[in-house]
Amino acid sequence: MSADVPWRPQFRPLPAGPNSREERIEPQPDDSPPGSAAAGRLRAWVFARAGQARFALRAALSVGIALAIAEALHLAQPTWALISAIVVSRASSGDAAKAGRDRILGTLLGAAAGVLIALGRPLGAPEAALIVAGVALLSFLAALDRRFLAGPIALVIVLAGDASGQSSFDTALHRLTEVGLGAVVAIGVALIPLRRLGKPR
């Protein structure tokens, strides 16, 4: 044996004794009903996206409830209640109240600006210049404070209603009612605990 190659012990497997036995694992038949595997995968997919599912459920509930109430109250344009409900529903459960308050505050500011511009028409002030100035001012305030993001939109809505023959005050009152309804409904839905949606049984 060469001195350069170290010696290693050799091991040989022992022959199987008379008492040794080999265990064979037979495949078990699948007794689950057809479609259960697909249903399980679908449920796992939903549970893995529990946050998105809760948002979709909150938005759907908010829109459905707001639409039912708006139709029961015969509001002029229920669409604004639905839009407000969706916007507020985008916030998390803890921030829904703040989002609803901010949307109502911005709408109130924009509606007030729209009424002031409409009242300035009889004074001979150029309406186009007033609208541009109002949008610029409200957009500047919204850039400073996100609570006023709905202000420029509310301003244009009020002036559009005034141009269609409806008084600016009535238009502002209707938009405030519709936006407030959607925001309040979305806040109420956000208080419903939906955390169990992400906990599979």
Order of alpha helices (4+ residues) and beta strands (2+ residues): alpha-alpha-alpha-alpha-alpha-alpha-alpha
